[in-house]
Amino acid sequence: MDSNIQNFNGYLEVEKELSHNTIESYIRDLRQFNVYLKENDLSDIVNVNKTLIITYLMSLQKSGKSVSTVSRNIASLRSFYQFLLNEGIINKDPTINLQSPKQEKKLPSILTPKEVEILLEQPNIECSKGVRDKAMLELLYASGIRVSELIALDIDDINLYMDYILSSKDTPNERVIPIGKMAVNTLSLYIEKHRMSLVKDREEKSLFVNYHGKRLTRQGFWKIVREYTKQAKINKNITPHTLRHSFAAHLLQNGADLKSVQEMLGHADISTTQVYTLITKNKIKEVYKKAHPRA
């Protein structure tokens, strides 16, 4: 390995404290660039200019590398040359003003209303764990809150008489979110008849608890979603966030206005919420193609 790349490796480990996988990616990108330079009898990795780097990146694109791979290579090169500049090894950074290629915005994966129904029917409500799980899934889909917000809920954040929850209490993202009757009914069953059988300490404030009677963790909830996805035999990659995406998309598909959905999701910028309108437009196209005789 080139000594400068080796020194950069140590810098990432000790000073930046990056993860092993991130460091491995950076170093692999730099080695690949170094090989490209040597194979083409070009300058060494330290003495390169912006044109040479752009030529290399174009070669990656021509070889079929994805936009995300090219963007990561730019990030690797940018970090490396910034390191060399700070160390006084070079006096000019060749990656200055180097633009990353625009990545195509991927539409979030959502479930159909029928798939949501199938997933929510999976928990066994004959036991306390099943009722808890169903209450969590129903609430996630009914409110569109994030997993972190779901597990952070306290018993006092739920108002079953007024049909709303208080999410992200005492934070800048605090908001009151209405919930539907299905979620209210399941939450009522859980709180009134099952929660106390799971809670070990009667002073526990957490709404959803694990087998130890403590607040459920994000990892714990991910395992629950995986379990029911497998059980439901839905051929999609379902994560807890999928229900949040489905909540937003289904509201817009049924006539909800964008501003209201933005407020319920807690998005600071409405452009973040607008991605769900693309899903709605795609749905309209699908309906047109299936229904129009000359489509």
Residue pairs with C-beta under 8 A, 6 or more apart in sequence:
1 9
1 27
1 31
2 30
2 34
2 44
2 45
4 45
4 46
4 80
4 84
4 89
5 27
5 30
5 31
5 34
5 45
5 80
7 87
8 26
8 27
8 30
8 79
8 80
8 83
8 84
9 23
9 27
11 83
12 18
12 22
12 23
12 26
12 79
13 23
18 26
25 72
25 76
26 75
26 76
26 79
26 80
29 72
29 73
29 76
29 77
30 45
30 76
30 77
30 80
32 73
33 45
33 56
33 73
33 77
34 45
36 42
36 56
36 59
37 43
37 44
37 45
37 48
37 52
37 56
42 48
42 52
43 52
46 84
46 89
46 90
48 94
49 94
50 94
50 95
50 96
50 98
52 94
53 77
53 94
53 95
53 98
54 98
57 70
57 73
57 74
60 69
60 70
60 73
61 70
61 101
65 73
67 101
67 102
67 103
67 104
68 103
70 100
70 101
71 100
71 101
71 103
74 95
74 98
74 100
75 100
77 95
77 98
78 95
78 98
81 90
81 93
81 94
81 95
82 93
82 95
84 90
84 93
85 91
85 92
85 93
105 275
105 278
107 275
107 278
107 279
107 282
108 241
108 242
108 245
108 249
108 275
108 276
108 279
109 236
109 237
109 238
109 242
109 245
110 242
110 245
110 246
110 249
110 250
110 279
111 119
111 234
111 236
111 238
111 242
111 243
111 246
113 250
115 232
115 234
115 236
116 141
116 243
116 246
116 250
118 232
118 234
119 137
119 228
119 229
119 232
119 234
119 238
120 134
120 137
120 138
120 141
121 232
122 228
122 231
122 232
123 129
123 130
123 131
123 133
123 134
123 137
123 228
124 130
125 131
125 134
125 189
128 194
128 195
128 197
128 198
129 198
131 186
131 189
131 190
131 193
131 194
132 190
132 194
132 195
132 198
132 208
132 209
133 224
133 228
134 186
134 190
135 183
135 186
135 187
135 189
135 190
135 208
136 150
136 208
136 216
136 221
136 224
137 225
137 228
137 243
138 182
138 183
138 186
138 187
139 145
139 150
139 165
139 179
139 183
139 186
139 187
140 147
140 150
140 240
140 243
140 244
140 247
141 183
141 243
141 246
141 247
142 179
142 180
142 182
142 183
142 247
143 165
143 167
143 177
143 179
143 183
143 247
143 264
144 177
144 243
144 244
144 247
144 248
144 251
144 261
144 264
144 265
145 165
145 167
145 177
145 244
145 266
146 241
146 244
146 266
147 218
147 221
147 222
147 240
147 241
148 218
149 167
149 168
149 266
150 208
150 221
150 240
151 206
151 208
151 215
151 216
151 217
151 218
151 221
152 168
153 165
153 167
153 206
153 207
153 208
154 169
154 205
154 206
154 207
155 191
155 195
155 205
155 206
155 207
156 205
157 165
157 166
157 167
157 169
157 207
158 165
158 166
158 187
158 191
158 207
159 165
159 166
160 184
160 187
160 188
160 191
163 178
163 179
163 180
163 181
163 184
164 176
164 177
164 178
164 179
165 176
165 177
165 179
166 174
166 175
166 176
167 173
167 174
167 175
167 176
167 177
167 266
168 174
168 175
168 266
173 266
175 263
175 264
175 266
177 264
179 187
191 207
195 207
195 209
196 202
198 209
198 210
198 211
198 213
199 209
199 213
200 212
200 213
200 214
201 213
204 213
204 214
204 215
206 214
206 215
206 216
208 215
208 216
209 215
209 216
210 216
210 217
210 220
221 240
222 239
222 240
225 238
225 239
225 240
229 236
229 238
236 242
244 265
245 276
248 261
248 265
248 273
248 276
249 276
249 279
249 280
251 260
251 261
251 264
252 258
252 261
252 276
252 277
252 279
252 280
253 279
253 280
253 283
258 270
258 273
258 274
258 277
259 270
261 273
261 276
262 270
262 272
262 273
265 272
265 273
267 273
288 295
289 295
